[in-house]
């Protein structure tokens, strides 16, 4: 479905070459575990490739514009097991189009933080959050001080992104208005944050850390593995809490990863998550308290499973799911 903005004009992602190459936005519905989740996305990944080429950014990653099977697997896991996220603060790592984070919001998460290094991906994901009736944190779109969508945000070349699209709410559902839905205060709050795995700013998430981290299709290079493993652990809290050493918490990390794609990277990641002392050797940093994560991860018993999922093109892929308990 072709989308319109608040003024009735075609919804699009503006950029320096918009006069020659328009990137219009569309809405589609993805059925996941009996729930129709709405996504907002460009017409195709190829169009995003053309946009980056026109902008002189041929090395920018266009894959955020594609719905990955791993994201579908994560969304299914969350919606079928809502206790994983209910009432919790959830971070979607490398959100892309946002399906996993949106599923967490629809499953009852208190707050969802969508993260990606691409502002345009975050814009589409926040628009989708609005389309699903979730409460989107207002942004100062267009202002130089907007770190995500403003003209000074990385990768936007001085062209700010517009306000997040608004949608009419459906009476009698999670999309109902405050007058029609007495539980509107319980609707998940969704925000967006830029996060570069290789230079992460974890301070932006506060000192309390995250309760649940979701991630899929992030283990594509050994260098990514070596930075993502410590990043995931640090997202749960930067310091050990006095008297809580070696005790389990309610924090969990859920990873979706196709078993046939870079299996050696997956094995490396698992070793690093279970033994943080390996981080110094993996990154080349000195093995001291400053560089060593305060937490470690333990694979939850009985949680390893596989799901057969399809993308928007109907292409099926097996995805392995691993759930970790975070210990400090």
ZADO-1210 file (C-alpha; in nm, 4 decimals, padded with zeros to 6 digits):
<atoms>
<atom x="00.0000" y="00.0000" z="00.0000" code="UNK" pos="1"/>
<atom x="00.1485" y="00.3331" z="-00.1036" code="UNK" pos="2"/>
<atom x="00.1731" y="00.5719" z="00.1901" code="UNK" pos="3"/>
<atom x="00.0926" y="00.9418" z="00.2196" code="UNK" pos="4"/>
<atom x="00.2341" y="01.1884" z="00.4699" code="UNK" pos="5"/>
<atom x="00.0292" y="01.4159" z="00.6958" code="UNK" pos="6"/>
<atom x="-00.0162" y="01.6657" z="00.4104" code="UNK" pos="7"/>
<atom x="-00.1450" y="01.4050" z="00.1689" code="UNK" pos="8"/>
<atom x="00.1742" y="01.3978" z="-00.0373" code="UNK" pos="9"/>
<atom x="00.3514" y="01.0754" z="-00.1283" code="UNK" pos="10"/>
<atom x="00.5540" y="00.9554" z="00.1698" code="UNK" pos="11"/>
<atom x="00.9200" y="00.9282" z="00.0844" code="UNK" pos="12"/>
<atom x="01.2767" y="00.9355" z="00.2108" code="UNK" pos="13"/>
<atom x="01.4296" y="01.2685" z="00.1022" code="UNK" pos="14"/>
<atom x="01.7942" y="01.2851" z="-00.0041" code="UNK" pos="15"/>
<atom x="02.0250" y="01.5059" z="-00.2092" code="UNK" pos="16"/>
<atom x="01.9205" y="01.3439" z="-00.5394" code="UNK" pos="17"/>
<atom x="01.5464" y="01.3183" z="-00.4696" code="UNK" pos="18"/>
<atom x="01.4616" y="01.5243" z="-00.7781" code="UNK" pos="19"/>
<atom x="01.6123" y="01.2526" z="-00.9958" code="UNK" pos="20"/>
<atom x="01.5494" y="00.9433" z="-00.7848" code="UNK" pos="21"/>
<atom x="01.2473" y="00.9350" z="-00.5550" code="UNK" pos="22"/>
<atom x="01.2397" y="00.6781" z="-00.2764" code="UNK" pos="23"/>
<atom x="00.8710" y="00.6355" z="-00.1937" code="UNK" pos="24"/>
<atom x="00.7518" y="00.4424" z="00.1098" code="UNK" pos="25"/>
<atom x="00.4974" y="00.1628" z="00.1226" code="UNK" pos="26"/>
<atom x="00.3160" y="-00.0311" z="00.3917" code="UNK" pos="27"/>
<atom x="00.2863" y="-00.4073" z="00.3996" code="UNK" pos="28"/>
<atom x="00.1507" y="-00.6562" z="00.6505" code="UNK" pos="29"/>
<atom x="00.3534" y="-00.9540" z="00.7742" code="UNK" pos="30"/>
<atom x="00.1559" y="-01.2277" z="00.9542" code="UNK" pos="31"/>
<atom x="00.3676" y="-01.3473" z="01.2485" code="UNK" pos="32"/>
<atom x="00.2433" y="-01.6018" z="01.5026" code="UNK" pos="33"/>
<atom x="-00.1176" y="-01.5037" z="01.4357" code="UNK" pos="34"/>
<atom x="-00.0481" y="-01.1290" z="01.4571" code="UNK" pos="35"/>
<atom x="-00.0553" y="-00.8988" z="01.1545" code="UNK" pos="36"/>
<atom x="00.2497" y="-00.6747" z="01.1949" code="UNK" pos="37"/>
<atom x="00.2680" y="-00.3687" z="00.9713" code="UNK" pos="38"/>
<atom x="00.5970" y="-00.2660" z="00.8116" code="UNK" pos="39"/>
<atom x="00.6951" y="00.0554" z="00.6342" code="UNK" pos="40"/>
<atom x="00.9628" y="00.0161" z="00.3689" code="UNK" pos="41"/>
<atom x="01.0985" y="00.1401" z="00.0345" code="UNK" pos="42"/>
<atom x="00.9830" y="-00.0273" z="-00.2845" code="UNK" pos="43"/>
<atom x="01.2942" y="-00.2465" z="-00.3009" code="UNK" pos="44"/>
<atom x="01.6483" y="-00.2916" z="-00.1796" code="UNK" pos="45"/>
<atom x="01.7656" y="-00.2277" z="-00.5374" code="UNK" pos="46"/>
<atom x="01.6167" y="00.1218" z="-00.5191" code="UNK" pos="47"/>
<atom x="01.8146" y="00.1880" z="-00.2019" code="UNK" pos="48"/>
<atom x="02.1298" y="00.0648" z="-00.3796" code="UNK" pos="49"/>
<atom x="02.0579" y="00.3151" z="-00.6590" code="UNK" pos="50"/>
<atom x="02.0070" y="00.5912" z="-00.4014" code="UNK" pos="51"/>
<atom x="02.3416" y="00.5233" z="-00.2358" code="UNK" pos="52"/>
<atom x="02.5117" y="00.5151" z="-00.5752" code="UNK" pos="53"/>
<atom x="02.3541" y="00.8498" z="-00.6694" code="UNK" pos="54"/>
<atom x="02.4759" y="00.9941" z="-00.3386" code="UNK" pos="55"/>
<atom x="02.8304" y="00.8737" z="-00.3978" code="UNK" pos="56"/>
<atom x="02.8015" y="00.6227" z="-00.1139" code="UNK" pos="57"/>
<atom x="02.8447" y="00.2877" z="-00.2918" code="UNK" pos="58"/>
<atom x="02.9800" y="00.1216" z="00.0231" code="UNK" pos="59"/>
<atom x="02.6759" y="00.2034" z="00.2376" code="UNK" pos="60"/>
<atom x="02.4780" y="-00.1049" z="00.3338" code="UNK" pos="61"/>
<atom x="02.1319" y="-00.1290" z="00.1678" code="UNK" pos="62"/>
<atom x="02.0325" y="-00.4562" z="00.3359" code="UNK" pos="63"/>
<atom x="01.8245" y="-00.2795" z="00.6009" code="UNK" pos="64"/>
<atom x="01.5549" y="-00.2366" z="00.3343" code="UNK" pos="65"/>
<atom x="01.5022" y="-00.6144" z="00.3133" code="UNK" pos="66"/>
<atom x="01.3009" y="-00.8261" z="00.5578" code="UNK" pos="67"/>
<atom x="01.5416" y="-01.0953" z="00.6735" code="UNK" pos="68"/>
<atom x="01.4227" y="-01.4416" z="00.7743" code="UNK" pos="69"/>
<atom x="01.6112" y="-01.4014" z="01.1032" code="UNK" pos="70"/>
<atom x="01.3957" y="-01.1034" z="01.1897" code="UNK" pos="71"/>
<atom x="01.0835" y="-01.3111" z="01.1252" code="UNK" pos="72"/>
<atom x="01.2206" y="-01.5866" z="01.3504" code="UNK" pos="73"/>
<atom x="01.2870" y="-01.3390" z="01.6320" code="UNK" pos="74"/>
<atom x="00.9409" y="-01.1880" z="01.5966" code="UNK" pos="75"/>
<atom x="00.7793" y="-01.5330" z="01.6108" code="UNK" pos="76"/>
<atom x="00.9797" y="-01.6238" z="01.9202" code="UNK" pos="77"/>
<atom x="00.8774" y="-01.3052" z="02.1004" code="UNK" pos="78"/>
<atom x="00.5085" y="-01.3215" z="02.0080" code="UNK" pos="79"/>
<atom x="00.4838" y="-01.6903" z="02.1011" code="UNK" pos="80"/>
<atom x="00.6678" y="-01.6312" z="02.4301" code="UNK" pos="81"/>
<atom x="00.5570" y="-01.2828" z="02.5413" code="UNK" pos="82"/>
<atom x="00.6946" y="-01.3355" z="02.8935" code="UNK" pos="83"/>
<atom x="01.0392" y="-01.2812" z="02.7422" code="UNK" pos="84"/>
<atom x="00.9639" y="-00.9108" z="02.6981" code="UNK" pos="85"/>
<atom x="00.6454" y="-00.8252" z="02.8889" code="UNK" pos="86"/>
<atom x="00.6962" y="-00.5168" z="03.1027" code="UNK" pos="87"/>
<atom x="01.0652" y="-00.4942" z="03.0112" code="UNK" pos="88"/>
<atom x="01.3010" y="-00.2557" z="02.8374" code="UNK" pos="89"/>
<atom x="01.4013" y="-00.4147" z="02.5062" code="UNK" pos="90"/>
<atom x="01.6733" y="-00.3171" z="02.2589" code="UNK" pos="91"/>
<atom x="01.6638" y="-00.4372" z="01.8977" code="UNK" pos="92"/>
<atom x="02.0244" y="-00.4504" z="01.7735" code="UNK" pos="93"/>
<atom x="02.0568" y="-00.3708" z="01.4020" code="UNK" pos="94"/>
<atom x="01.6816" y="-00.3357" z="01.3714" code="UNK" pos="95"/>
<atom x="01.6587" y="-00.2828" z="00.9940" code="UNK" pos="96"/>
<atom x="01.2865" y="-00.2582" z="00.9196" code="UNK" pos="97"/>
<atom x="01.2150" y="-00.3173" z="01.2882" code="UNK" pos="98"/>
<atom x="01.0068" y="-00.6358" z="01.2819" code="UNK" pos="99"/>
<atom x="01.1583" y="-00.7960" z="01.5925" code="UNK" pos="100"/>
<atom x="01.1346" y="-00.4759" z="01.7970" code="UNK" pos="101"/>
<atom x="00.7793" y="-00.4158" z="01.6808" code="UNK" pos="102"/>
<atom x="00.6866" y="-00.7689" z="01.7843" code="UNK" pos="103"/>
<atom x="00.8315" y="-00.7002" z="02.1290" code="UNK" pos="104"/>
<atom x="00.6170" y="-00.3885" z="02.1572" code="UNK" pos="105"/>
<atom x="00.3053" y="-00.5760" z="02.0516" code="UNK" pos="106"/>
<atom x="00.3890" y="-00.8569" z="02.2962" code="UNK" pos="107"/>
<atom x="00.3795" y="-00.6199" z="02.5918" code="UNK" pos="108"/>
<atom x="00.7257" y="-00.4704" z="02.6318" code="UNK" pos="109"/>
<atom x="00.7279" y="-00.1517" z="02.8390" code="UNK" pos="110"/>
<atom x="00.9831" y="00.0172" z="02.6132" code="UNK" pos="111"/>
<atom x="01.1586" y="-00.0746" z="02.2895" code="UNK" pos="112"/>
<atom x="01.4720" y="00.0963" z="02.1622" code="UNK" pos="113"/>
<atom x="01.5308" y="00.0399" z="01.7908" code="UNK" pos="114"/>
<atom x="01.8982" y="00.0722" z="01.6997" code="UNK" pos="115"/>
<atom x="02.0792" y="00.0833" z="01.3688" code="UNK" pos="116"/>
<atom x="02.3639" y="00.2786" z="01.2110" code="UNK" pos="117"/>
<atom x="02.1409" y="00.3923" z="00.9221" code="UNK" pos="118"/>
<atom x="01.9003" y="00.6808" z="01.0047" code="UNK" pos="119"/>
<atom x="01.6757" y="00.5920" z="00.7118" code="UNK" pos="120"/>
<atom x="01.6233" y="00.2418" z="00.8508" code="UNK" pos="121"/>
<atom x="01.5283" y="00.3885" z="01.1872" code="UNK" pos="122"/>
<atom x="01.2857" y="00.6277" z="01.0189" code="UNK" pos="123"/>
<atom x="01.1036" y="00.3405" z="00.8458" code="UNK" pos="124"/>
<atom x="01.1017" y="00.1363" z="01.1674" code="UNK" pos="125"/>
<atom x="00.9543" y="00.4245" z="01.3718" code="UNK" pos="126"/>
<atom x="00.6897" y="00.4849" z="01.1042" code="UNK" pos="127"/>
<atom x="00.6024" y="00.1153" z="01.1321" code="UNK" pos="128"/>
<atom x="00.5777" y="00.1490" z="01.5099" code="UNK" pos="129"/>
<atom x="00.3236" y="00.4261" z="01.4592" code="UNK" pos="130"/>
<atom x="00.1368" y="00.2141" z="01.2028" code="UNK" pos="131"/>
<atom x="00.1071" y="-00.0634" z="01.4627" code="UNK" pos="132"/>
<atom x="-00.0392" y="00.1723" z="01.7221" code="UNK" pos="133"/>
<atom x="00.2692" y="00.1807" z="01.9446" code="UNK" pos="134"/>
<atom x="00.3628" y="00.5046" z="02.1195" code="UNK" pos="135"/>
<atom x="00.6488" y="00.6682" z="01.9298" code="UNK" pos="136"/>
<atom x="00.8812" y="00.9002" z="02.1208" code="UNK" pos="137"/>
<atom x="00.8569" y="01.2428" z="01.9495" code="UNK" pos="138"/>
<atom x="01.1644" y="01.3641" z="01.7660" code="UNK" pos="139"/>
<atom x="01.2808" y="01.7114" z="01.6751" code="UNK" pos="140"/>
<atom x="01.2972" y="01.6184" z="01.3084" code="UNK" pos="141"/>
<atom x="01.4755" y="01.8702" z="01.0928" code="UNK" pos="142"/>
<atom x="01.6642" y="02.0347" z="01.3766" code="UNK" pos="143"/>
<atom x="02.0411" y="02.0319" z="01.3872" code="UNK" pos="144"/>
<atom x="02.0235" y="01.8936" z="01.7410" code="UNK" pos="145"/>
<atom x="01.8227" y="01.5863" z="01.6418" code="UNK" pos="146"/>
<atom x="02.0898" y="01.3125" z="01.6635" code="UNK" pos="147"/>
<atom x="01.8895" y="01.0623" z="01.4578" code="UNK" pos="148"/>
<atom x="01.6920" y="01.2442" z="01.1871" code="UNK" pos="149"/>
<atom x="01.8339" y="01.5992" z="01.1859" code="UNK" pos="150"/>
<atom x="02.0409" y="01.7481" z="00.9059" code="UNK" pos="151"/>
<atom x="02.3619" y="01.6805" z="01.0975" code="UNK" pos="152"/>
<atom x="02.2881" y="01.3121" z="01.1560" code="UNK" pos="153"/>
<atom x="02.5533" y="01.0857" z="01.0016" code="UNK" pos="154"/>
<atom x="02.4865" y="00.9713" z="00.6482" code="UNK" pos="155"/>
<atom x="02.2097" y="01.2217" z="00.5693" code="UNK" pos="156"/>
<atom x="02.4325" y="01.4719" z="00.3842" code="UNK" pos="157"/>
<atom x="02.2543" y="01.7676" z="00.5408" code="UNK" pos="158"/>
<atom x="01.9058" y="01.6553" z="00.4310" code="UNK" pos="159"/>
<atom x="01.6860" y="01.5981" z="00.7404" code="UNK" pos="160"/>
<atom x="01.4223" y="01.3287" z="00.7483" code="UNK" pos="161"/>
<atom x="01.0573" y="01.4345" z="00.7878" code="UNK" pos="162"/>
<atom x="00.8361" y="01.3803" z="01.0880" code="UNK" pos="163"/>
<atom x="00.7364" y="01.0220" z="01.1548" code="UNK" pos="164"/>
<atom x="00.4234" y="00.9300" z="00.9609" code="UNK" pos="165"/>
<atom x="00.0947" y="00.9326" z="01.1502" code="UNK" pos="166"/>
<atom x="-00.1792" y="00.6732" z="01.1123" code="UNK" pos="167"/>
<atom x="-00.5454" y="00.6493" z="01.2089" code="UNK" pos="168"/>
<atom x="-00.6005" y="00.4104" z="01.4942" code="UNK" pos="169"/>
<atom x="-00.8387" y="00.1196" z="01.4683" code="UNK" pos="170"/>
<atom x="-01.1129" y="00.1129" z="01.7310" code="UNK" pos="171"/>
<atom x="-01.1134" y="-00.1896" z="01.9565" code="UNK" pos="172"/>
<atom x="-00.7475" y="-00.2869" z="01.9048" code="UNK" pos="173"/>
<atom x="-00.4065" y="-00.1877" z="02.0327" code="UNK" pos="174"/>
<atom x="-00.4420" y="00.0956" z="01.7806" code="UNK" pos="175"/>
<atom x="-00.7502" y="00.2356" z="01.9531" code="UNK" pos="176"/>
<atom x="-00.7562" y="00.5947" z="02.0722" code="UNK" pos="177"/>
<atom x="-00.7370" y="00.6903" z="02.4403" code="UNK" pos="178"/>
<atom x="-01.1133" y="00.7410" z="02.4431" code="UNK" pos="179"/>
<atom x="-01.1743" y="00.3920" z="02.3095" code="UNK" pos="180"/>
<atom x="-00.8996" y="00.2063" z="02.4943" code="UNK" pos="181"/>
<atom x="-00.8570" y="00.2430" z="02.8690" code="UNK" pos="182"/>
<atom x="-00.5261" y="00.0570" z="02.8511" code="UNK" pos="183"/>
<atom x="-00.3628" y="00.3128" z="02.6226" code="UNK" pos="184"/>
<atom x="-00.1184" y="00.4033" z="02.9003" code="UNK" pos="185"/>
<atom x="00.0111" y="00.0472" z="02.8762" code="UNK" pos="186"/>
<atom x="00.0997" y="00.0762" z="02.5069" code="UNK" pos="187"/>
<atom x="00.4714" y="00.0241" z="02.4499" code="UNK" pos="188"/>
<atom x="00.6903" y="00.3320" z="02.4043" code="UNK" pos="189"/>
<atom x="00.9235" y="00.3045" z="02.1049" code="UNK" pos="190"/>
<atom x="01.2307" y="00.5173" z="02.0401" code="UNK" pos="191"/>
<atom x="01.5206" y="00.5089" z="01.7957" code="UNK" pos="192"/>
<atom x="01.8941" y="00.5461" z="01.8492" code="UNK" pos="193"/>
<atom x="02.1923" y="00.5406" z="01.6176" code="UNK" pos="194"/>
<atom x="02.4371" y="00.2698" z="01.7186" code="UNK" pos="195"/>
<atom x="02.7616" y="00.1937" z="01.5384" code="UNK" pos="196"/>
<atom x="02.8848" y="-00.1440" z="01.6610" code="UNK" pos="197"/>
<atom x="03.2483" y="-00.0476" z="01.5990" code="UNK" pos="198"/>
<atom x="03.2194" y="00.2810" z="01.7933" code="UNK" pos="199"/>
<atom x="02.9200" y="00.2271" z="02.0239" code="UNK" pos="200"/>
<atom x="02.7804" y="00.4945" z="02.2529" code="UNK" pos="201"/>
<atom x="02.6234" y="00.2883" z="02.5302" code="UNK" pos="202"/>
<atom x="02.5907" y="00.5902" z="02.7595" code="UNK" pos="203"/>
<atom x="02.2871" y="00.7053" z="02.5593" code="UNK" pos="204"/>
<atom x="02.0865" y="00.4158" z="02.7066" code="UNK" pos="205"/>
<atom x="02.1388" y="00.5218" z="03.0668" code="UNK" pos="206"/>
<atom x="02.2991" y="00.3540" z="03.3660" code="UNK" pos="207"/>
<atom x="02.0199" y="00.1034" z="03.4293" code="UNK" pos="208"/>
<atom x="02.0950" y="-00.0892" z="03.1140" code="UNK" pos="209"/>
<atom x="01.8620" y="-00.2998" z="02.9009" code="UNK" pos="210"/>
<atom x="01.6521" y="-00.5976" z="03.0147" code="UNK" pos="211"/>
<atom x="01.6328" y="-00.7835" z="02.6816" code="UNK" pos="212"/>
<atom x="01.8483" y="-00.7564" z="02.3688" code="UNK" pos="213"/>
<atom x="01.7296" y="-00.8996" z="02.0369" code="UNK" pos="214"/>
<atom x="01.9610" y="-00.9531" z="01.7393" code="UNK" pos="215"/>
<atom x="01.9591" y="-01.1356" z="01.4079" code="UNK" pos="216"/>
<atom x="02.1934" y="-01.1725" z="01.1107" code="UNK" pos="217"/>
<atom x="02.4729" y="-00.9804" z="01.2820" code="UNK" pos="218"/>
<atom x="02.7563" y="-01.2362" z="01.2632" code="UNK" pos="219"/>
<atom x="02.8638" y="-01.1851" z="00.9037" code="UNK" pos="220"/>
<atom x="03.2352" y="-01.1117" z="00.9629" code="UNK" pos="221"/>
<atom x="03.4863" y="-01.2118" z="01.2344" code="UNK" pos="222"/>
<atom x="03.5460" y="-00.8422" z="01.3061" code="UNK" pos="223"/>
<atom x="03.1728" y="-00.7932" z="01.3684" code="UNK" pos="224"/>
<atom x="03.1661" y="-01.0940" z="01.6022" code="UNK" pos="225"/>
<atom x="03.4508" y="-00.9539" z="01.8096" code="UNK" pos="226"/>
<atom x="03.2793" y="-00.6203" z="01.8691" code="UNK" pos="227"/>
<atom x="02.9182" y="-00.7372" z="01.8986" code="UNK" pos="228"/>
<atom x="02.9815" y="-00.9945" z="02.1710" code="UNK" pos="229"/>
<atom x="03.1211" y="-00.7442" z="02.4242" code="UNK" pos="230"/>
<atom x="02.8711" y="-00.4804" z="02.3108" code="UNK" pos="231"/>
<atom x="02.5768" y="-00.7078" z="02.3890" code="UNK" pos="232"/>
<atom x="02.7041" y="-00.7757" z="02.7395" code="UNK" pos="233"/>
<atom x="02.7717" y="-00.4083" z="02.8103" code="UNK" pos="234"/>
<atom x="02.4213" y="-00.3113" z="02.7029" code="UNK" pos="235"/>
<atom x="02.2876" y="-00.4889" z="03.0098" code="UNK" pos="236"/>
<atom x="02.4800" y="-00.2652" z="03.2473" code="UNK" pos="237"/>
<atom x="02.8279" y="-00.1269" z="03.2647" code="UNK" pos="238"/>
<atom x="02.9156" y="-00.2324" z="03.6201" code="UNK" pos="239"/>
<atom x="02.8674" y="-00.5327" z="03.8433" code="UNK" pos="240"/>
<atom x="02.6237" y="-00.4614" z="04.1223" code="UNK" pos="241"/>
<atom x="02.7713" y="-00.5077" z="04.4725" code="UNK" pos="242"/>
<atom x="02.6672" y="-00.8377" z="04.6236" code="UNK" pos="243"/>
<atom x="02.5253" y="-00.9673" z="04.2942" code="UNK" pos="244"/>
<atom x="02.8363" y="-01.1277" z="04.1497" code="UNK" pos="245"/>
<atom x="02.7783" y="-01.4672" z="03.9856" code="UNK" pos="246"/>
<atom x="02.4034" y="-01.4438" z="04.0396" code="UNK" pos="247"/>
<atom x="02.1485" y="-01.4858" z="03.7612" code="UNK" pos="248"/>
<atom x="01.9368" y="-01.1926" z="03.6516" code="UNK" pos="249"/>
<atom x="01.6165" y="-01.1609" z="03.4546" code="UNK" pos="250"/>
<atom x="01.8137" y="-01.0233" z="03.1593" code="UNK" pos="251"/>
<atom x="01.8172" y="-01.2256" z="02.8402" code="UNK" pos="252"/>
<atom x="01.9738" y="-01.2036" z="02.4965" code="UNK" pos="253"/>
<atom x="01.7982" y="-01.3698" z="02.2034" code="UNK" pos="254"/>
<atom x="01.9993" y="-01.4365" z="01.8868" code="UNK" pos="255"/>
<atom x="01.8642" y="-01.5523" z="01.5509" code="UNK" pos="256"/>
<atom x="02.1239" y="-01.6767" z="01.3042" code="UNK" pos="257"/>
<atom x="02.0974" y="-01.9028" z="00.9964" code="UNK" pos="258"/>
<atom x="02.3118" y="-02.2118" z="01.0677" code="UNK" pos="259"/>
<atom x="02.4409" y="-02.2329" z="00.7127" code="UNK" pos="260"/>
<atom x="02.5664" y="-01.8738" z="00.6984" code="UNK" pos="261"/>
<atom x="02.9191" y="-01.8302" z="00.8386" code="UNK" pos="262"/>
<atom x="02.8965" y="-02.1141" z="01.0972" code="UNK" pos="263"/>
<atom x="03.2535" y="-02.0451" z="01.2109" code="UNK" pos="264"/>
<atom x="03.1471" y="-01.6925" z="01.3109" code="UNK" pos="265"/>
<atom x="02.8569" y="-01.8312" z="01.5099" code="UNK" pos="266"/>
<atom x="03.0837" y="-02.0684" z="01.7022" code="UNK" pos="267"/>
<atom x="03.3280" y="-01.7855" z="01.7713" code="UNK" pos="268"/>
<atom x="03.0453" y="-01.5679" z="01.9013" code="UNK" pos="269"/>
<atom x="02.9188" y="-01.8384" z="02.1364" code="UNK" pos="270"/>
<atom x="03.2659" y="-01.8839" z="02.2853" code="UNK" pos="271"/>
<atom x="03.3086" y="-01.5111" z="02.3395" code="UNK" pos="272"/>
<atom x="02.9685" y="-01.4707" z="02.5036" code="UNK" pos="273"/>
<atom x="03.0342" y="-01.7547" z="02.7480" code="UNK" pos="274"/>
<atom x="03.3893" y="-01.6484" z="02.8323" code="UNK" pos="275"/>
<atom x="03.4403" y="-01.2683" z="02.8390" code="UNK" pos="276"/>
<atom x="03.8102" y="-01.3163" z="02.9212" code="UNK" pos="277"/>
<atom x="03.8536" y="-01.4061" z="02.5546" code="UNK" pos="278"/>
<atom x="03.7610" y="-01.0513" z="02.4523" code="UNK" pos="279"/>
<atom x="04.1068" y="-00.9094" z="02.5098" code="UNK" pos="280"/>
<atom x="04.2611" y="-01.1743" z="02.2888" code="UNK" pos="281"/>
<atom x="03.9941" y="-01.1285" z="02.0216" code="UNK" pos="282"/>
<atom x="04.0230" y="-00.7499" z="02.0036" code="UNK" pos="283"/>
<atom x="04.3938" y="-00.7162" z="02.0688" code="UNK" pos="284"/>
<atom x="04.3272" y="-00.4976" z="02.3729" code="UNK" pos="285"/>
<atom x="04.5100" y="-00.5419" z="02.7008" code="UNK" pos="286"/>
<atom x="04.3245" y="-00.7849" z="02.9262" code="UNK" pos="287"/>
<atom x="04.2400" y="-00.5527" z="03.2165" code="UNK" pos="288"/>
<atom x="03.9262" y="-00.4590" z="03.4102" code="UNK" pos="289"/>
<atom x="03.8564" y="-00.1623" z="03.1842" code="UNK" pos="290"/>
<atom x="03.8253" y="-00.3718" z="02.8707" code="UNK" pos="291"/>
<atom x="03.6667" y="-00.6808" z="03.0242" code="UNK" pos="292"/>
<atom x="03.2843" y="-00.6922" z="03.0264" code="UNK" pos="293"/>
<atom x="03.1400" y="-00.7079" z="03.3781" code="UNK" pos="294"/>
<atom x="02.8809" y="-00.9685" z="03.2761" code="UNK" pos="295"/>
<atom x="02.8802" y="-01.3030" z="03.1027" code="UNK" pos="296"/>
<atom x="02.6164" y="-01.5086" z="02.9227" code="UNK" pos="297"/>
<atom x="02.4918" y="-01.8617" z="02.9803" code="UNK" pos="298"/>
<atom x="02.2897" y="-02.0475" z="02.7208" code="UNK" pos="299"/>
<atom x="01.9452" y="-02.1123" z="02.8664" code="UNK" pos="300"/>
<atom x="01.8703" y="-02.4827" z="02.8971" code="UNK" pos="301"/>
<atom x="01.6277" y="-02.6166" z="02.6411" code="UNK" pos="302"/>
<atom x="01.6094" y="-02.2945" z="02.4380" code="UNK" pos="303"/>
<atom x="01.8082" y="-02.3910" z="02.1292" code="UNK" pos="304"/>
<atom x="01.5638" y="-02.4335" z="01.8438" code="UNK" pos="305"/>
<atom x="01.5266" y="-02.3846" z="01.4704" code="UNK" pos="306"/>
<atom x="01.2506" y="-02.2152" z="01.2743" code="UNK" pos="307"/>
<atom x="01.1715" y="-02.2256" z="00.9047" code="UNK" pos="308"/>
<atom x="01.0873" y="-01.8676" z="00.8045" code="UNK" pos="309"/>
<atom x="01.0166" y="-01.6848" z="00.4803" code="UNK" pos="310"/>
<atom x="01.0890" y="-01.3303" z="00.3688" code="UNK" pos="311"/>
<atom x="00.8620" y="-01.0994" z="00.1689" code="UNK" pos="312"/>
<atom x="00.9698" y="-01.2719" z="-00.1535" code="UNK" pos="313"/>
<atom x="00.8540" y="-01.6079" z="-00.0160" code="UNK" pos="314"/>
<atom x="01.2098" y="-01.7434" z="00.0135" code="UNK" pos="315"/>
<atom x="01.2406" y="-01.9935" z="00.2993" code="UNK" pos="316"/>
<atom x="01.5416" y="-02.0297" z="00.5274" code="UNK" pos="317"/>
<atom x="01.6144" y="-02.2227" z="00.8460" code="UNK" pos="318"/>
<atom x="01.7088" y="-01.9970" z="01.1372" code="UNK" pos="319"/>
<atom x="01.8614" y="-02.1083" z="01.4666" code="UNK" pos="320"/>
<atom x="01.7496" y="-01.9304" z="01.7847" code="UNK" pos="321"/>
<atom x="01.9624" y="-01.9127" z="02.0987" code="UNK" pos="322"/>
<atom x="01.8502" y="-01.7528" z="02.4268" code="UNK" pos="323"/>
<atom x="02.1106" y="-01.6495" z="02.6836" code="UNK" pos="324"/>
<atom x="02.0692" y="-01.5645" z="03.0506" code="UNK" pos="325"/>
<atom x="02.2941" y="-01.2741" z="03.1505" code="UNK" pos="326"/>
<atom x="02.4869" y="-01.3227" z="03.4733" code="UNK" pos="327"/>
<atom x="02.6964" y="-01.0793" z="03.6750" code="UNK" pos="328"/>
</atoms>
